[in-house]
């Protein structure tokens, strides 16, 4: 006979259906075989499940047992299949969905095999189709998706991608999912399905046999958990640098990429670390999207049900290309995807390898990363706000004004033209005079900047149909960033004088639109374009 249990396979961040089949063959020597393109961890599942079942009082089949993980052409990895494999083995032995003691169950399985009885999903007496009763409700294996790692004593351990499993169950119109208790709250952020958390294999068996209930977990109120993005530093602690604060306000309001250029000790890193405090909170849809990415990468904090704040990622300049953009033999999201809907902070930008810097082109332009492998092509979301910092020269000193004359050519040459072109704002951060550093006067603080950002963001989202200005496509930009003749003439003159590209032209218009929104202006005026052009510092080299 054949038992079937539903689970999932994680491909990138997408959860795909996976059916675990168990078949007992009464002919031949006792042997357990797992097929369906399993990795080493999946092949080891047989030993973990055998020990867990033994410590729970269940016997391992003494016949030839074949376990298939379908579809067979998709790589399966990790210990996530322990629970569904154990349940499938128990079903095929009639330990789930049948009455009587263990010997009677084995006798029934033997009779089914000997008589050649029909064992399809609608057959009378099929253990998979038999319904157990708990509190008067019918419980069928086919109504639930199962996943979880088993300890040798039968305890259930958490796995990555629980929210993907729950979303798959909802997409397949299944009743719900059964997961380890530590994953239950994460899965419960998905509405419209039942989430039942189990701490032990015995609880799952008792649930399907109708012996004991497995209470559903209360749905998680995502909106109530979303919090304002905190920051280590308040902008009020940053002395001077009002021009830099203005540029970061524009970047935060419109979702623009920004490059801070200045000598060592000028406050670039300090301002970048204060920036998360002025970003608007995540929406519910954004929070679920970010949580799905972090969960599939195994980066969701232990015990967290949802990513409640905009993520901030700051990889070291020695990070590899695979670590930054994603990859591996079984591709996983990289830093650019983990920063989705948040901030990717790259300090000392020219110190990153050329390969890493050039790999940023695609996500900066398209908001996603494509990882191509022989067996599959995966796409990871990567719509982040790039915040980068650099010195004018490799020594860390020098004047920003020197960049107009070429500056340290070898140092600046590490940044290619196409990469610089994709950064909306190039911001000068000059050294602050000692008198300002020692003064008691505080500058513009985080609360003031945040209020301006949220007001401008609300204005643009209402007008743009839910998009920030930094995400506007060219056609929509033509309609929403209209200019009068003097304003257009100024922009044309700047394009000619600086030799700007078509991409830089659109960047200037998007930034000008954001500046107008901060000023509560419906039209893009002369002063808005003039300020936006000033932020193309590296284009003046």
N, C-alpha and C positions, 0 to 999 in steps of 0.2 A: 504494500500500500504506500501511498504518497501523502505526506503532510505538507501544507503550504502556510507560510507566515510572511506577512508583509513588513518590509523595512524600507530603507533608503540607501542610496549611494551618493556621496558628496563629490561632485565634479566641479572643482573651483569653488564657487559660492552657491552653485545651483544644486538643489536636492532632486535626484531622479528616483523613480520607483525601483525597488529591488525586491524580488521575491525569493525567499529562502525555501528550498524544497528539500525534504528528507525522505529517503526511500530505504526500506529494509528489504534485503534480499536473503531469503532463508536458505539459499543454496550457496555453497562456497565457504571458505574460511572466514572467521571474524576479522573484519578490517574496516577502518573508517577512512573515507576519502572525501576531501573537500575540493570541489571544482568550481569554475566560474571566474577565472583570472584573479585568484586571491594573492595578497602579498604575504610576507612571512608572518605578520601579526595575525592575519586571518587564519592561516594554516595552523597556527598554535592554538586557535580557539578550541579545537577538539579536546586538548589536554585540560584547558581551563574549565570547559563545560563539564567534562567527565568528573573532575574533582569537585566542582560545585554541586553537581547532581548527587554525587556520592555522599557529600556532607549534608545534603538535604534529605537523604533517605531514599533516593531514587537510583535505580540501577542503570548502568550503561548497556546498550544492546550488545548481545553476544552473537550477533549476526553481521552480515556484510552491510555496512551503512554508508550510503552515498549522500552527501550534502551538496546541493547545487545552489550557487548564488547567481540568479538571473537578473539582467541580461549578461551573458557570458563574455561579451566583447568589451565590457567596461571594467577597468581596474578597480578592485576592492581593496581598501587599506584600513588598518586600525582594528582595535578590539570591539568596535561598535556592534558587531554582529553576534556577540556572545549570547545576549538574551534571546534574540529571535531563533538562533540555532538551538539553544536549550529547549525553548518552547516547541520547536518543530520536532525535536527528538522525543520529547515527552508525548506529543500528540501522536506520533507514529507508533509509540508503544501503548497508546490508549490510556496514558496516565493523566491526560487532560481531555475532558469531554466524555468520560465514561464513568460508570458506577462500579463498585466492588473493589476488592483488594488487589494488590499488585499482581498476584498470580492469575486472578480472573481476567485482568486487563491483558496480560500477556497471552492468555488462552484465546481471548477474543481476537487479538492481532494475528495469532497463529491460524485461527479458523478463517479469517478473511483472506489470508494469503493462500491457505490450502484450498479453499473453495473457489478462489478466483473471483471473489465478489466484486461488484462494481464499486469503485472508490472515487468516483468523480465528485465535484463540489456539491452536487445536488442529490447524491446517493443517500438512501436511508442508512443511518448508522455511521456515516462518515464523521470521524472525530472533528474534522475541521468545521463541518456544518452543524454539529450538535450544539445547541444553545444551552448555556448554563443560566441560572436565574439568581440574581441578587436584587433584593428589594423589589421583586416583581418585574424587573426589566430583563429583556433578552440580551445576552452578551455573546457575540460571535467574534471569533478570531479575525475574520475577514473585515470587521468593522474598525479594527485598530492597526496602527503602525507601531512597531516595537523597535527599540534600540537601547543599547547599554552594554557596558563592560561588566563581566562577572569576576568577583574575587573567588578564591578557592573555597571559601566557606559559604558561597552563595550570595554575598552582599553585592549590591549593584553600585557601580562606580560611574561617574559622569563621563560624557563624551563631548566632542566639539560638533557644532552644527545643529543643536536641538531646535532652534527657531526655524531652520530650514526644513526639518522633519515636520514641524507643526504646519508650516506654510504648504508643504506638499500634501499633507492630510486634508487640509482645507481645499486645495485645488482638485484633489481626487474625490471630494465629497464623502470622505470617510467620517465616521463618528468621532474619532479622536486618536490620541497617541498614549502609549505607556512608556515612560522614561524613568531613569533614576531620580530620586527625590531632589538631588542637587541640580538637575536640569529642568525640573517641573515648572519653576517660576519663570524661567526663560521662555519655555514653550508656551506658557500661559499668556504671553503678550499678544499672541495671535487669537483674535476673537472668532467665534463661530464653531469651535470644536471643543471636545472634552480633553482635558489634560489630566492624566492620572499618574501620580508619582509613587514609585515602589522603592523600598529599601532593601528588598531581599527577593530572591527567586521564588521562595515559598509563597510570598504574598501574591505574585502574579499567577501561580498555579492555583491557589485558593480562589482567586478572583474568577478565573475562567471556569473553575469547577463549581462555582456558586457557594463555596464554603464560607468565604468572608468577603466583605465589600472592599473596594479600593476607591476611596472617596475622591471625586474630582477636585482639582485645585481651583481656587477662586481666580477668575480672570484678573490680570494685572492692568491697572489704570495707568497707561503710558503717560498721558498728559500730566497726571499728578506727580510723576517721577522726574519729568523733564525739568532740569534746573538751569539757571543762568551759568554760563561758562565762567568759571573763576580764573583768576590770574595770581601769580606769585607777587606781582608788583602793581601798585596803583600809579597811573600816569602822573598823579600829583607829586610823586617822589622824583620824577624826572625833571631836573632843573634845566631851564633853557629849552632848546629844541622845539619851540612852538611850531616852527615850519614843518619839522618832522612829524609832530603830532597831527598837524593838519593833513599831511599826506596819508598817514595811517587811518585817519577818520574817513577819508575818501575811499581808501582801499577796503576798509571794513564795510562801509555802506554799500558799495557796488560790487563787492566780491572780486576785486582786482588783485592781480599779482604785483608784488612790490619788491624792489631791490634797494637796500639801504647801503650807501657808500660813504665811508668816512674813516678817519684815522683811528687807530686803536685807542680805546678808552673814551670815545666820544659819546657812547650811550646807545649804540646800535642794538646790541644784544638785550640790553635792559628794556628798550622800547618794544622789541619783538616779543619779549616775555610778558609784557604788560598788555599786548594786543588782544589776547583771548578775552579779556575782561570787558571789551566794548562790542563783542560780536552778539548778534541777536540769538535767542535760544533756538534749538532745533524744533521743527514741527514734528508731529506724530509720525508722518510718513518717513521723514528724514531719520528719525530716531530708530525706526524699525530697519531701515535700509543700512544704517551704520552698524546696528547690532548684528545683522545677518553677516556682514563682512567680518566683523571682529570674532564672531562665534565660529565661523568656518575656518578662520586662521588660528583658532585657539588662543586669541588675544583678549577674550572677554574676561574681566576680573572675576575671580572666584566669588560666587554668591550673588553676582550682579544679574538682574533680570534684563536690563536694557541699558544701552549707552545713553546716559541722560544729559551729557554735555558734549559740545562740539569737540571732536578729538584734536589733539595737538601732538604732532610727531616731530621729533628732531633727531634724525639719524646722524651718526658721526661721519666725518668726511672720509673715513676709511671703509665705509660700507660698500659692499659689492653691488653690481647691477641687479642681480637677482633679489638681493635684500631690499633694494629701493623700489624697483618696479614690479617685483614678483617673479616667480618661476620655480625651478626645481624639476626633478623627474616627474613628480606629481605636483603640478603647479599650485602654489598658494599665493594669496594676496601679499603684496609688498608694502612698503611704507607709503607709497603714493595712494594706494587703495585704503590703507588703514587711516589715512588722513582725509578720506572722502567726507565732504560737507564740513571740513574743519581746516586746520592750518598745517602745512608742511614747512617747517623752519629749517633752512639750510644755512648754518653759520660758516663763515669762511668759504663762500661759494667756489672760488677758483681752486681750492684745495681738493675738491672732489675730482675723481678721475674723469677723463674726457668721455669715456663710455657712459658713465652715470649721468653726466650733464646732458649728453645728446639723447639719452633715453627718456628725458623729461619732455621732449618735444611733443610726442603723441598725446600724453595725458593733458598737457597744458593747452593743446589745441582742441582735442576731441572730448576730454573729460572721461576717458576710459583707457585701459591698457589691453592690448591684444597679445596673448601668449600662445605661440604656435608650437605644437608638438606633432610628432608623426601620427599619433592616434587621435588627436583632438586639437581644436583651436578654442581657447577660452578667453572670455572678455571679463575684465574686472572694472567696476566703476572706479573713477579716480578724479572726481570733480572737487579739487581742493583749492585753497588759497595759498599760493606760494609766497613765503616771506623769506627773503634771502639777505644775507649781510656779507660785506666784503670790505677790505682795505683798498686804498688807491694804489698801493704797491705791495710787493712781497715782504717789505720790511715793516709794514704796518703804519708807516708815516706818510708824509707827502700831503700835498693839498689836493682837494677834490677838483679845484679849478684846473689843475695840471692835466686832468683827463681830456679836456678840450684840445690839448696839444698832443695827445697820444699817450701821455703818462708813461707808466712802466709797460712798454709794448708787449714784452714777453709774458708778463703777468696777466694783462688784460686779454691777450690772445687765447688764453685758456677758455674764455667765454666766446662761443661762436656767434656770428651775427644772427642766425635764425633763432638761437636761444634768447638772446637779448631782445630780439624783436617781439617775442611772446610775453615779455614782462611789461605790464602796463605802466608802472611808475618807477622811475629811477630817481631816488631821493637822496639829496646831499645832506649828510649829517656832519656838521663841522664841530670842531672842538669847542667846548663851552669855556668862556673866560672864568678864571678863579673867583672873581667877584660874584658872579651868578651862582657858582657852586656853593659858596659860603654864605650866601644871603638866606634870609628867612622866608622869602616870598615863594609860595608854591605856584606852580603853573596850572594849566587846565588839568582837571582830575578825570578819573575814569568815569564817574557817574555822569558828568557833563557830556563827555564825548559819546558815551553809550546812548544817552537820550537823543542826541543828534543822529546817530547811526540808525537807531530803531525807527525814528520818525521818517528818515529818508528811505529806509528799506521798505517800510510799510507803503509809502507813496509809490515807489517803483514797482513793487509786487502787484499792487492793485492795477497799475497802468499796463504792466508788461505781461499780465496773465500768469503770475506766479514765478517769473524769472527775474533774477537780478540783472543789473545793467551789464555786468561782466559776462553774462551768458547770452546776450542778445545776438541773434544771427544778423547778417548784413541787411537782408530785406526789411526786417522789423526795425533795425537801427535807422534805415532811411526814413521810415515813417515817424519814429518817435524822437529822433534827434534832428529835427529840421532847423535850419539856420537862415538868417536873413543874408542879404548880399554882402554887407561889410564883414560879417562874421566868416562867411565862406571865403571871402577874399583873403582874410588873415590866415586861414587854414591853408589855402592854396600857396600863399607866400612862404609859410613855414615848411610845407612839403618840399618846395623847390629849393629853399635855402639849405635845409638840413639833409636833403636827399633821402627822405623817408620812404619806406616801402608801403605797399597797399595795406599790409597787415598793421603797420604802425598808424596808418591813417584811420583805420577802424578803431584801434586802441584809443587814440586821442578822442575820437567822437564818443566812445563809451565813457571814458573818464569825464569828459565835458558834460555828458548827460547826468552823471552822478553828482558833479559839482553843482549843477543846476538844481538837482533834487535836494541837496543839502541846503541850498538857498531858497527852497520852496518856489522855484521858478518853473513855469510850464514850458518855456522856450529856452533853447541853448543860445546864450548871448556871447558877445565879444569877450567879456571878462572870463567866461567859463572856458572858452577855447584857449585864450591866452595862458591861463593857469595850467591847463592840461598839457600844452606844448612845453611848458617849463619842466615838466616831469619826464622829458625824453633826454636826460642828461647824457647817456652814452651814445646817443645818435649824433652828438655834436663833435665826436672825435674826428 
